[in-house]
Amino acid sequence: MPAKMRRAALKGVLSAKQAAGELRVVEGFALEEIKTRAFIEHLEAWDAQGKVLLVLAGRDETVERSCANVREVRVILADSLNVVDLLEADTVIFTSDALNRAQEVYA
């Protein structure tokens, strides 16, 4: 798929998610230790419903391992953002760093 078409598709899906209220941007998300319960508490605070796509700027083993047992959560990097994952998710959560990284990569 040509780069311009890919960017246009991503922009369209992200715009639709934002209009539907399914897109969230969170500041300074970090977990001190690997705890699934702590991760679920964050999801509840963000009012994340259904399938959740968490977009990170870089690899974070603590976050990845904390959500490994949560069936409805998928973690991807901002560099790997794709239309299929965005469409499958009911809620998309970007960290502020991931949003900046996605803007750099796909702008």
N, C-alpha and C positions, 0 to 999 in steps of 0.2 A: 504494500500500500504506500503510495507517495506520502512524503512527510507533510505536505500541506493538507492533504485529505485527513491524515491522522490527527493533526492539530485541530482541524475544524470539527471532527467527530468528538474529540475530547472536550473541546470548548462547548459544543452543543449539549453533550450529556451533563457536564458540570453545571451549565446554566439551567438545565431542566431540574437537576437535583436541588440547586439553590432555590429556584422558584417554588419547588414543592416542599421546601423546608427540611430536606433530607441531608443537607450538607452542614457540617460543623467544623469550626476551626478552634483548636484548643491551644492555650499557652503553656509552655513549660511542663509538658507531660513527662514524668519520669517515675519509675518505681524503684524504691530503695532495695527491695529484695524480691525474689521470685515467689509471688503469692497470687494464686488465681482469684482468691476472694478480694484482694485489694484491686485487682484489675476489674472485676465485676462491679465493685463499688464505684469505680471511675465511670464505667459504662452507664450505670444507673444515674449518676450525677449529670451525665451528658444527655440523658433521655434518649439513649440509643435503642431503637426498636428493630426487631427482625434480624436479618443478616447484616452484619457490620463489616465494613471495609475500613481498616485503620491504615493510614498512609503515613509512613515515617520518612524522615530525611536520610537516615542512615541506619545501618543494622544496630539493633539494641537487643542483645540476647535476653536480658531480664524481661523485657516486654514480650518478646516472642515466646519465651518459655512460660510466662505467666498466662498467656492466652491460648496455649497449645491445647488445653483441655476444654476450652469453650468452643463448642461445635459451630456456633453461628458467627464466629469471628475469623476474619482473614487479615493478615498483615502483609503489606507490600511496601516497597520503597518508592519514593516519588519518581525515581528514574524509570521504574517499571510500570508506571501507570498505564492502564489500557481500558478500552471501551467495554469489553466483556465484563471485567470485574466491576466496573462502575455500574453497569446495567443490572448485574445480579444483586448488588447490595441494596438493602432498604435504607441504610444510613451510612454515609461516608464521613469519616472523621479524619481531618488533616491536623497534624501538629503545625504550628506556625512556621517552624523551620522547613517542614516538608512542603508547605505551600510556596514558600520562597524558592525552594529547590525546583519544584515543578514549573514555576514561572520562568526560571532560568533555562530549564531544559526545553520546554515546549513553546516558549515565546517566539 
